Amino acid sequence: MLDQPPAVPPDSSPSLLARVLAFSAIIVAGVCGGLIGFAVMDLSCDDGCTTTAGLVGLGTAVGAAIGTGIVAVLTLRAAVEWRAQQPGITADPVAGQGRPGRRHRR
């Protein structure tokens, strides 16, 4: 009993590509939100209020990044949970060989 190594839990982190894509989406959403907020405020203000437009742009950038971050985290968690529930390789009764991710209908 004492000589057995401890059981290693399965890896539950998303892939590196998924994390990089989520981070990139957050950055792009923040930049786009900031540009849109700045442009809307700059166009709606008649007498060159760049400070106010900049602050509104900063606020919308933060808001867009936070919103996209929430969606990205939920998506990554769902993808990891979905991947953890995928079946292993099951035998194909017709071809007689294993096929990954196939379920048999009964």
N, CA, C and O atoms as a printed pandas DataFrame, in Angstrom:
     atom_number atom_name residue_name chain_id  residue_number  x_coord  y_coord  z_coord
0              1         N          MET        A               1    0.808   -1.199    0.000
1              2        CA          MET        A               1    0.000    0.000    0.000
2              3         C          MET        A               1    0.850    1.261    0.000
3              4         O          MET        A               1    0.535    2.230   -0.692
4              5         N          LEU        A               2    1.918    1.248    0.771
5              6        CA          LEU        A               2    2.722    2.457    0.876
6              7         C          LEU        A               2    3.616    2.670   -0.331
7              8         O          LEU        A               2    4.067    3.791   -0.569
8              9         N          ASP        A               3    3.885    1.612   -1.103
9             10        CA          ASP        A               3    4.783    1.732   -2.241
10            11         C          ASP        A               3    4.104    2.262   -3.496
11            12         O          ASP        A               3    4.789    2.578   -4.468
12            13         N          GLN        A               4    2.795    2.367   -3.503
13            14        CA          GLN        A               4    2.084    2.825   -4.690
14            15         C          GLN        A               4    2.188    4.342   -4.814
15            16         O          GLN        A               4    2.019    5.063   -3.831
16            17         N          PRO        A               5    2.468    4.829   -6.039
17            18        CA          PRO        A               5    2.505    6.285   -6.222
18            19         C          PRO        A               5    1.093    6.863   -6.138
19            20         O          PRO        A               5    0.122    6.180   -6.464
20            21         N          PRO        A               6    0.976    8.106   -5.707
21            22        CA          PRO        A               6   -0.361    8.712   -5.625
22            23         C          PRO        A               6   -0.978    8.850   -7.016
23            24         O          PRO        A               6   -0.279    9.056   -8.009
24            25         N          ALA        A               7   -2.286    8.733   -7.060
25            26        CA          ALA        A               7   -3.002    8.863   -8.331
26            27         C          ALA        A               7   -2.918   10.302   -8.820
27            28         O          ALA        A               7   -3.136   11.243   -8.057
28            29         N          VAL        A               8   -2.605   10.460  -10.081
29            30        CA          VAL        A               8   -2.500   11.788  -10.677
30            31         C          VAL        A               8   -3.845   12.138  -11.302
31            32         O          VAL        A               8   -4.347   11.388  -12.139
32            33         N          PRO        A               9   -4.434   13.262  -10.910
33            34        CA          PRO        A               9   -5.721   13.633  -11.506
34            35         C          PRO        A               9   -5.531   14.024  -12.973
35            36         O          PRO        A               9   -4.451   14.473  -13.357
36            37         N          PRO        A              10   -6.556   13.859  -13.784
37            38        CA          PRO        A              10   -6.437   14.240  -15.193
38            39         C          PRO        A              10   -6.253   15.750  -15.337
39            40         O          PRO        A              10   -6.733   16.534  -14.519
40            41         N          ASP        A              11   -5.555   16.129  -16.386
41            42        CA          ASP        A              11   -5.299   17.547  -16.649
42            43         C          ASP        A              11   -6.612   18.236  -17.014
43            44         O          ASP        A              11   -7.300   17.824  -17.947
44            45         N          SER        A              12   -6.946   19.273  -16.280
45            46        CA          SER        A              12   -8.217   19.959  -16.522
46            47         C          SER        A              12   -8.022   21.372  -17.043
47            48         O          SER        A              12   -8.938   22.192  -16.974
48            49         N          SER        A              13   -6.844   21.661  -17.561
49            50        CA          SER        A              13   -6.623   23.002  -18.098
50            51         C          SER        A              13   -6.872   22.998  -19.602
51            52         O          SER        A              13   -6.646   21.988  -20.270
52            53         N          PRO        A              14   -7.339   24.129  -20.136
53            54        CA          PRO        A              14   -7.549   24.201  -21.580
54            55         C          PRO        A              14   -6.215   24.161  -22.321
55            56         O          PRO        A              14   -5.161   24.391  -21.729
56            57         N          SER        A              15   -6.269   23.874  -23.591
57            58        CA          SER        A              15   -5.040   23.816  -24.374
58            59         C          SER        A              15   -4.406   25.200  -24.479
59            60         O          SER        A              15   -5.064   26.219  -24.270
60            61         N          LEU        A              16   -3.132   25.214  -24.804
61            62        CA          LEU        A              16   -2.407   26.478  -24.930
62            63         C          LEU        A              16   -3.004   27.327  -26.049
63            64         O          LEU        A              16   -3.128   28.543  -25.903
64            65         N          LEU        A              17   -3.371   26.706  -27.153
65            66        CA          LEU        A              17   -3.970   27.445  -28.266
66            67         C          LEU        A              17   -5.275   28.107  -27.848
67            68         O          LEU        A              17   -5.534   29.256  -28.206
68            69         N          ALA        A              18   -6.095   27.391  -27.093
69            70        CA          ALA        A              18   -7.370   27.964  -26.641
70            71         C          ALA        A              18   -7.137   29.153  -25.718
71            72         O          ALA        A              18   -7.842   30.158  -25.810
72            73         N          ARG        A              19   -6.151   29.045  -24.827
73            74        CA          ARG        A              19   -5.866   30.160  -23.916
74            75         C          ARG        A              19   -5.311   31.366  -24.660
75            76         O          ARG        A              19   -5.660   32.503  -24.341
76            77         N          VAL        A              20   -4.450   31.131  -25.650
77            78        CA          VAL        A              20   -3.894   32.238  -26.438
78            79         C          VAL        A              20   -4.993   32.917  -27.247
79            80         O          VAL        A              20   -5.033   34.144  -27.333
80            81         N          LEU        A              21   -5.881   32.128  -27.838
81            82        CA          LEU        A              21   -6.989   32.709  -28.601
82            83         C          LEU        A              21   -7.934   33.502  -27.705
83            84         O          LEU        A              21   -8.422   34.559  -28.104
84            85         N          ALA        A              22   -8.194   33.006  -26.505
85            86        CA          ALA        A              22   -9.059   33.735  -25.571
86            87         C          ALA        A              22   -8.408   35.050  -25.154
87            88         O          ALA        A              22   -9.077   36.083  -25.101
88            89         N          PHE        A              23   -7.114   35.021  -24.859
89            90        CA          PHE        A              23   -6.406   36.245  -24.485
90            91         C          PHE        A              23   -6.411   37.246  -25.637
91            92         O          PHE        A              23   -6.618   38.441  -25.425
92            93         N          SER        A              24   -6.183   36.757  -26.856
93            94        CA          SER        A              24   -6.200   37.635  -28.030
94            95         C          SER        A              24   -7.580   38.250  -28.237
95            96         O          SER        A              24   -7.691   39.424  -28.591
96            97         N          ALA        A              25   -8.620   37.471  -28.020
97            98        CA          ALA        A              25   -9.981   37.994  -28.166
98            99         C          ALA        A              25  -10.259   39.089  -27.147
99           100         O          ALA        A              25  -10.926   40.074  -27.464
100          101         N          ILE        A              26   -9.757   38.931  -25.930
101          102        CA          ILE        A              26   -9.954   39.954  -24.900
102          103         C          ILE        A              26   -9.237   41.240  -25.287
103          104         O          ILE        A              26   -9.793   42.327  -25.127
104          105         N          ILE        A              27   -8.017   41.133  -25.790
105          106        CA          ILE        A              27   -7.254   42.320  -26.201
106          107         C          ILE        A              27   -7.943   43.015  -27.374
107          108         O          ILE        A              27   -8.101   44.236  -27.364
108          109         N          VAL        A              28   -8.349   42.253  -28.374
109          110        CA          VAL        A              28   -9.008   42.843  -29.551
110          111         C          VAL        A              28  -10.319   43.510  -29.156
111          112         O          VAL        A              28  -10.626   44.599  -29.640
112          113         N          ALA        A              29  -11.092   42.876  -28.287
113          114        CA          ALA        A              29  -12.360   43.466  -27.847
114          115         C          ALA        A              29  -12.123   44.748  -27.065
115          116         O          ALA        A              29  -12.876   45.710  -27.217
116          117         N          GLY        A              30  -11.096   44.778  -26.237
117          118        CA          GLY        A              30  -10.780   45.994  -25.494
118          119         C          GLY        A              30  -10.382   47.138  -26.405
119          120         O          GLY        A              30  -10.831   48.269  -26.221
120          121         N          VAL        A              31   -9.545   46.849  -27.383
121          122        CA          VAL        A              31   -9.123   47.892  -28.330
122          123         C          VAL        A              31  -10.313   48.392  -29.145
123          124         O          VAL        A              31  -10.495   49.599  -29.308
124          125         N          CYS        A              32  -11.119   47.466  -29.656
125          126        CA          CYS        A              32  -12.290   47.868  -30.448
126          127         C          CYS        A              32  -13.294   48.648  -29.604
127          128         O          CYS        A              32  -13.848   49.646  -30.064
128          129         N          GLY        A              33  -13.530   48.202  -28.378
129          130        CA          GLY        A              33  -14.444   48.923  -27.496
130          131         C          GLY        A              33  -13.946   50.321  -27.192
131          132         O          GLY        A              33  -14.732   51.268  -27.154
132          133         N          GLY        A              34  -12.645   50.459  -26.975
133          134        CA          GLY        A              34  -12.077   51.777  -26.724
134          135         C          GLY        A              34  -12.192   52.697  -27.923
135          136         O          GLY        A              34  -12.531   53.873  -27.781
136          137         N          LEU        A              35  -11.913   52.165  -29.100
137          138        CA          LEU        A              35  -12.025   52.984  -30.315
138          139         C          LEU        A              35  -13.469   53.403  -30.576
139          140         O          LEU        A              35  -13.727   54.546  -30.954
140          141         N          ILE        A              36  -14.393   52.494  -30.378
141          142        CA          ILE        A              36  -15.804   52.829  -30.597
142          143         C          ILE        A              36  -16.275   53.860  -29.582
143          144         O          ILE        A              36  -16.946   54.826  -29.947
144          145         N          GLY        A              37  -15.933   53.665  -28.317
145          146        CA          GLY        A              37  -16.332   54.629  -27.286
146          147         C          GLY        A              37  -15.741   56.002  -27.523
147          148         O          GLY        A              37  -16.428   57.012  -27.368
148          149         N          PHE        A              38  -14.464   56.051  -27.900
149          150        CA          PHE        A              38  -13.824   57.333  -28.191
150          151         C          PHE        A              38  -14.484   58.008  -29.385
151          152         O          PHE        A              38  -14.762   59.207  -29.347
152          153         N          ALA        A              39  -14.738   57.238  -30.456
153          154        CA          ALA        A              39  -15.320   57.820  -31.665
154          155         C          ALA        A              39  -16.731   58.345  -31.418
155          156         O          ALA        A              39  -17.081   59.425  -31.895
156          157         N          VAL        A              40  -17.539   57.596  -30.683
157          158        CA          VAL        A              40  -18.911   58.041  -30.409
158          159         C          VAL        A              40  -18.899   59.310  -29.576
159          160         O          VAL        A              40  -19.655   60.241  -29.854
160          161         N          MET        A              41  -18.058   59.358  -28.566
161          162        CA          MET        A              41  -17.995   60.549  -27.714
162          163         C          MET        A              41  -17.408   61.737  -28.467
163          164         O          MET        A              41  -17.859   62.870  -28.299
164          165         N          ASP        A              42  -16.408   61.479  -29.291
165          166        CA          ASP        A              42  -15.787   62.560  -30.057
166          167         C          ASP        A              42  -16.767   63.145  -31.068
167          168         O          ASP        A              42  -16.774   64.356  -31.289
168          169         N          LEU        A              43  -17.590   62.307  -31.683
169          170        CA          LEU        A              43  -18.567   62.799  -32.652
170          171         C          LEU        A              43  -19.748   63.498  -31.989
171          172         O          LEU        A              43  -20.326   64.418  -32.569
172          173         N          SER        A              44  -20.109   63.078  -30.794
173          174        CA          SER        A              44  -21.267   63.684  -30.141
174          175         C          SER        A              44  -20.930   64.987  -29.425
175          176         O          SER        A              44  -21.836   65.733  -29.055
176          177         N          CYS        A              45  -19.665   65.273  -29.227
177          178        CA          CYS        A              45  -19.250   66.496  -28.538
178          179         C          CYS        A              45  -18.851   67.535  -29.590
179          180         O          CYS        A              45  -18.036   67.256  -30.469
180          181         N          ASP        A              46  -19.433   68.732  -29.493
181          182        CA          ASP        A              46  -19.184   69.762  -30.502
182          183         C          ASP        A              46  -17.869   70.508  -30.302
183          184         O          ASP        A              46  -17.196   70.831  -31.281
184          185         N          ASP        A              47  -17.494   70.783  -29.077
185          186        CA          ASP        A              47  -16.340   71.648  -28.849
186          187         C          ASP        A              47  -15.137   70.863  -28.328
187          188         O          ASP        A              47  -14.777   71.008  -27.160
188          189         N          GLY        A              48  -14.521   70.054  -29.149
189          190        CA          GLY        A              48  -13.254   69.365  -28.899
190          191         C          GLY        A              48  -12.996   68.904  -27.480
191          192         O          GLY        A              48  -12.024   69.347  -26.869
192          193         N          CYS        A              49  -13.800   68.062  -26.951
193          194        CA          CYS        A              49  -13.597   67.561  -25.586
194          195         C          CYS        A              49  -12.860   66.223  -25.649
195          196         O          CYS        A              49  -13.456   65.164  -25.449
196          197         N          THR        A              50  -11.562   66.285  -25.928
197          198        CA          THR        A              50  -10.778   65.060  -26.091
198          199         C          THR        A              50  -10.550   64.331  -24.772
199          200         O          THR        A              50  -10.433   63.106  -24.754
200          201         N          THR        A              51  -10.488   65.073  -23.669
201          202        CA          THR        A              51  -10.293   64.418  -22.374
202          203         C          THR        A              51  -11.494   63.549  -22.028
203          204         O          THR        A              51  -11.340   62.404  -21.605
204          205         N          THR        A              52  -12.674   64.091  -22.207
205          206        CA          THR        A              52  -13.888   63.321  -21.930
206          207         C          THR        A              52  -14.002   62.139  -22.884
207          208         O          THR        A              52  -14.376   61.038  -22.479
208          209         N          ALA        A              53  -13.679   62.374  -24.153
209          210        CA          ALA        A              53  -13.734   61.286  -25.129
210          211         C          ALA        A              53  -12.722   60.199  -24.780
211          212         O          ALA        A              53  -13.006   59.012  -24.938
212          213         N          GLY        A              54  -11.558   60.596  -24.312
213          214        CA          GLY        A              54  -10.550   59.617  -23.903
214          215         C          GLY        A              54  -10.988   58.802  -22.703
215          216         O          GLY        A              54  -10.775   57.591  -22.652
216          217         N          LEU        A              55  -11.610   59.479  -21.724
217          218        CA          LEU        A              55  -12.094   58.760  -20.547
218          219         C          LEU        A              55  -13.226   57.799  -20.899
219          220         O          LEU        A              55  -13.282   56.681  -20.387
220          221         N          VAL        A              56  -14.123   58.240  -21.770
221          222        CA          VAL        A              56  -15.205   57.353  -22.213
222          223         C          VAL        A              56  -14.624   56.183  -23.003
223          224         O          VAL        A              56  -15.067   55.045  -22.848
224          225         N          GLY        A              57  -13.639   56.461  -23.844
225          226        CA          GLY        A              57  -12.978   55.387  -24.591
226          227         C          GLY        A              57  -12.307   54.379  -23.675
227          228         O          GLY        A              57  -12.375   53.172  -23.908
228          229         N          LEU        A              58  -11.657   54.883  -22.627
229          230        CA          LEU        A              58  -11.022   53.993  -21.658
230          231         C          LEU        A              58  -12.061   53.145  -20.922
231          232         O          LEU        A              58  -11.860   51.950  -20.705
232          233         N          GLY        A              59  -13.158   53.770  -20.547
233          234        CA          GLY        A              59  -14.221   53.034  -19.858
234          235         C          GLY        A              59  -14.844   51.961  -20.725
235          236         O          GLY        A              59  -15.097   50.849  -20.263
236          237         N          THR        A              60  -15.091   52.291  -21.983
237          238        CA          THR        A              60  -15.680   51.284  -22.874
238          239         C          THR        A              60  -14.677   50.186  -23.205
239          240         O          THR        A              60  -15.066   49.039  -23.423
240          241         N          ALA        A              61  -13.396   50.524  -23.246
241          242        CA          ALA        A              61  -12.376   49.493  -23.474
242          243         C          ALA        A              61  -12.352   48.498  -22.319
243          244         O          ALA        A              61  -12.294   47.287  -22.531
244          245         N          VAL        A              62  -12.397   49.018  -21.106
245          246        CA          VAL        A              62  -12.406   48.142  -19.930
246          247         C          VAL        A              62  -13.683   47.305  -19.906
247          248         O          VAL        A              62  -13.636   46.107  -19.625
248          249         N          GLY        A              63  -14.812   47.926  -20.196
249          250        CA          GLY        A              63  -16.078   47.194  -20.203
250          251         C          GLY        A              63  -16.106   46.091  -21.247
251          252         O          GLY        A              63  -16.565   44.982  -20.973
252          253         N          ALA        A              64  -15.614   46.393  -22.445
253          254        CA          ALA        A              64  -15.593   45.380  -23.503
254          255         C          ALA        A              64  -14.639   44.245  -23.157
255          256         O          ALA        A              64  -14.936   43.078  -23.414
256          257         N          ALA        A              65  -13.493   44.584  -22.574
257          258        CA          ALA        A              65  -12.534   43.545  -22.199
258          259         C          ALA        A              65  -13.079   42.665  -21.078
259          260         O          ALA        A              65  -12.891   41.449  -21.104
260          261         N          ILE        A              66  -13.747   43.257  -20.102
261          262        CA          ILE        A              66  -14.327   42.468  -19.009
262          263         C          ILE        A              66  -15.425   41.545  -19.539
263          264         O          ILE        A              66  -15.480   40.370  -19.177
264          265         N          GLY        A              67  -16.291   42.074  -20.388
265          266        CA          GLY        A              67  -17.357   41.249  -20.956
266          267         C          GLY        A              67  -16.818   40.101  -21.786
267          268         O          GLY        A              67  -17.307   38.976  -21.687
268          269         N          THR        A              68  -15.818   40.378  -22.602
269          270        CA          THR        A              68  -15.224   39.323  -23.410
270          271         C          THR        A              68  -14.470   38.327  -22.538
271          272         O          THR        A              68  -14.447   37.132  -22.832
272          273         N          GLY        A              69  -13.861   38.813  -21.477
273          274        CA          GLY        A              69  -13.170   37.915  -20.554
274          275         C          GLY        A              69  -14.119   36.948  -19.880
275          276         O          GLY        A              69  -13.795   35.773  -19.708
276          277         N          ILE        A              70  -15.286   37.431  -19.500
277          278        CA          ILE        A              70  -16.290   36.557  -18.879
278          279         C          ILE        A              70  -16.730   35.478  -19.860
279          280         O          ILE        A              70  -16.815   34.303  -19.503
280          281         N          VAL        A              71  -17.008   35.879  -21.090
281          282        CA          VAL        A              71  -17.428   34.908  -22.103
282          283         C          VAL        A              71  -16.301   33.914  -22.388
283          284         O          VAL        A              71  -16.556   32.722  -22.558
284          285         N          ALA        A              72  -15.056   34.399  -22.441
285          286        CA          ALA        A              72  -13.921   33.514  -22.714
286          287         C          ALA        A              72  -13.732   32.488  -21.602
287          288         O          ALA        A              72  -13.487   31.314  -21.879
288          289         N          VAL        A              73  -13.842   32.917  -20.354
289          290        CA          VAL        A              73  -13.686   31.987  -19.233
290          291         C          VAL        A              73  -14.788   30.934  -19.249
291          292         O          VAL        A              73  -14.518   29.749  -19.056
292          293         N          LEU        A              74  -16.013   31.357  -19.477
293          294        CA          LEU        A              74  -17.117   30.392  -19.529
294          295         C          LEU        A              74  -16.946   29.413  -20.686
295          296         O          LEU        A              74  -17.236   28.225  -20.547
296          297         N          THR        A              75  -16.479   29.909  -21.818
297          298        CA          THR        A              75  -16.259   29.045  -22.975
298          299         C          THR        A              75  -15.142   28.044  -22.715
299          300         O          THR        A              75  -15.277   26.866  -23.045
300          301         N          LEU        A              76  -14.039   28.503  -22.123
301          302        CA          LEU        A              76  -12.935   27.593  -21.829
302          303         C          LEU        A              76  -13.348   26.533  -20.812
303          304         O          LEU        A              76  -12.975   25.367  -20.949
304          305         N          ARG        A              77  -14.105   26.920  -19.806
305          306        CA          ARG        A              77  -14.572   25.939  -18.815
306          307         C          ARG        A              77  -15.498   24.913  -19.452
307          308         O          ARG        A              77  -15.402   23.720  -19.165
308          309         N          ALA        A              78  -16.389   25.377  -20.311
309          310        CA          ALA        A              78  -17.307   24.450  -20.980
310          311         C          ALA        A              78  -16.548   23.503  -21.903
311          312         O          ALA        A              78  -16.878   22.320  -21.987
312          313         N          ALA        A              79  -15.537   24.014  -22.592
313          314        CA          ALA        A              79  -14.756   23.163  -23.492
314          315         C          ALA        A              79  -13.990   22.097  -22.720
315          316         O          ALA        A              79  -13.907   20.951  -23.160
316          317         N          VAL        A              80  -13.431   22.467  -21.574
317          318        CA          VAL        A              80  -12.705   21.493  -20.755
318          319         C          VAL        A              80  -13.658   20.438  -20.214
319          320         O          VAL        A              80  -13.338   19.249  -20.218
320          321         N          GLU        A              81  -14.822   20.864  -19.752
321          322        CA          GLU        A              81  -15.803   19.907  -19.233
322          323         C          GLU        A              81  -16.297   18.981  -20.340
323          324         O          GLU        A              81  -16.473   17.783  -20.120
324          325         N          TRP        A              82  -16.517   19.531  -21.515
325          326        CA          TRP        A              82  -16.980   18.724  -22.640
326          327         C          TRP        A              82  -15.911   17.714  -23.045
327          328         O          TRP        A              82  -16.215   16.559  -23.345
328          329         N          ARG        A              83  -14.653   18.161  -23.050
329          330        CA          ARG        A              83  -13.560   17.272  -23.428
330          331         C          ARG        A              83  -13.379   16.157  -22.398
331          332         O          ARG        A              83  -13.017   15.038  -22.760
332          333         N          ALA        A              84  -13.626   16.448  -21.126
333          334        CA          ALA        A              84  -13.486   15.439  -20.077
334          335         C          ALA        A              84  -14.555   14.360  -20.192
335          336         O          ALA        A              84  -14.345   13.240  -19.724
336          337         N          GLN        A              85  -15.688   14.666  -20.797
337          338        CA          GLN        A              85  -16.779   13.699  -20.920
338          339         C          GLN        A              85  -16.741   12.927  -22.225
339          340         O          GLN        A              85  -17.600   12.074  -22.449
340          341         N          GLN        A              86  -15.773   13.196  -23.097
341          342        CA          GLN        A              86  -15.683   12.487  -24.366
342          343         C          GLN        A              86  -15.272   11.044  -24.120
343          344         O          GLN        A              86  -14.401   10.778  -23.292
344          345         N          PRO        A              87  -15.889   10.114  -24.829
345          346        CA          PRO        A              87  -15.511    8.712  -24.647
346          347         C          PRO        A              87  -14.152    8.442  -25.286
347          348         O          PRO        A              87  -13.677    9.208  -26.124
348          349         N          GLY        A              88  -13.550    7.355  -24.878
349          350        CA          GLY        A              88  -12.279    6.953  -25.464
350          351         C          GLY        A              88  -12.502    6.319  -26.822
351          352         O          GLY        A              88  -13.524    6.547  -27.469
352          353         N          ILE        A              89  -11.565    5.546  -27.233
353          354        CA          ILE        A              89  -11.677    4.869  -28.522
354          355         C          ILE        A              89  -12.583    3.655  -28.348
355          356         O          ILE        A              89  -12.353    2.815  -27.478
356          357         N          THR        A              90  -13.596    3.573  -29.171
357          358        CA          THR        A              90  -14.515    2.436  -29.127
358          359         C          THR        A              90  -14.397    1.660  -30.427
359          360         O          THR        A              90  -14.024    2.216  -31.460
360          361         N          ALA        A              91  -14.710    0.399  -30.373
361          362        CA          ALA        A              91  -14.573   -0.447  -31.550
362          363         C          ALA        A              91  -15.714   -0.200  -32.524
363          364         O          ALA        A              91  -16.865   -0.025  -32.124
364          365         N          ASP        A              92  -15.377   -0.189  -33.798
365          366        CA          ASP        A              92  -16.375   -0.056  -34.852
366          367         C          ASP        A              92  -16.790   -1.474  -35.257
367          368         O          ASP        A              92  -15.951   -2.236  -35.738
368          369         N          PRO        A              93  -18.066   -1.848  -35.075
369          370        CA          PRO        A              93  -18.465   -3.224  -35.361
370          371         C          PRO        A              93  -18.394   -3.574  -36.843
371          372         O          PRO        A              93  -18.228   -4.748  -37.175
372          373         N          VAL        A              94  -18.513   -2.613  -37.736
373          374        CA          VAL        A              94  -18.500   -2.906  -39.166
374          375         C          VAL        A              94  -17.076   -3.123  -39.653
375          376         O          VAL        A              94  -16.784   -4.136  -40.288
376          377         N          ALA        A              95  -16.198   -2.188  -39.362
377          378        CA          ALA        A              95  -14.829   -2.278  -39.857
378          379         C          ALA        A              95  -13.942   -3.122  -38.953
379          380         O          ALA        A              95  -12.885   -3.585  -39.382
380          381         N          GLY        A              96  -14.357   -3.327  -37.710
381          382        CA          GLY        A              96  -13.568   -4.132  -36.795
382          383         C          GLY        A              96  -12.361   -3.409  -36.227
383          384         O          GLY        A              96  -11.425   -4.051  -35.751
384          385         N          GLN        A              97  -12.366   -2.113  -36.268
385          386        CA          GLN        A              97  -11.233   -1.353  -35.737
386          387         C          GLN        A              97  -11.736   -0.195  -34.887
387          388         O          GLN        A              97  -12.914    0.161  -34.927
388          389         N          GLY        A              98  -10.833    0.375  -34.127
389          390        CA          GLY        A              98  -11.203    1.472  -33.239
390          391         C          GLY        A              98  -11.302    2.797  -33.974
391          392         O          GLY        A              98  -10.526    3.075  -34.888
392          393         N          ARG        A              99  -12.256    3.599  -33.568
393          394        CA          ARG        A              99  -12.405    4.947  -34.120
394          395         C          ARG        A              99  -12.588    5.896  -32.952
395          396         O          ARG        A              99  -13.466    5.674  -32.118
396          397         N          PRO        A             100  -11.783    6.946  -32.866
397          398        CA          PRO        A             100  -11.904    7.853  -31.724
398          399         C          PRO        A             100  -13.196    8.651  -31.769
399          400         O          PRO        A             100  -13.604    9.150  -32.818
400          401         N          GLY        A             101  -13.832    8.761  -30.605
401          402        CA          GLY        A             101  -14.986    9.629  -30.463
402          403         C          GLY        A             101  -16.291    9.105  -31.022
403          404         O          GLY        A             101  -17.266    9.854  -31.074
404          405         N          ARG        A             102  -16.355    7.852  -31.444
405          406        CA          ARG        A             102  -17.599    7.310  -31.992
406          407         C          ARG        A             102  -18.382    6.608  -30.897
407          408         O          ARG        A             102  -17.810    5.892  -30.075
408          409         N          ARG        A             103  -19.682    6.814  -30.889
409          410        CA          ARG        A             103  -20.566    6.101  -29.973
410          411         C          ARG        A             103  -21.463    5.184  -30.788
411          412         O          ARG        A             103  -21.825    5.491  -31.924
412          413         N          HIS        A             104  -21.806    4.077  -30.199
413          414        CA          HIS        A             104  -22.677    3.127  -30.885
414          415         C          HIS        A             104  -24.122    3.405  -30.528
415          416         O          HIS        A             104  -24.446    3.668  -29.370
416          417         N          ARG        A             105  -24.981    3.347  -31.518
417          418        CA          ARG        A             105  -26.419    3.479  -31.278
418          419         C          ARG        A             105  -26.989    2.098  -31.057
419          420         O          ARG        A             105  -26.701    1.166  -31.808
420          421         N          ARG        A             106  -27.790    1.973  -30.036
421          422        CA          ARG        A             106  -28.385    0.660  -29.743
422          423         C          ARG        A             106  -29.865    0.761  -29.759
423          424         O          ARG        A             106  -30.554   -0.234  -29.535
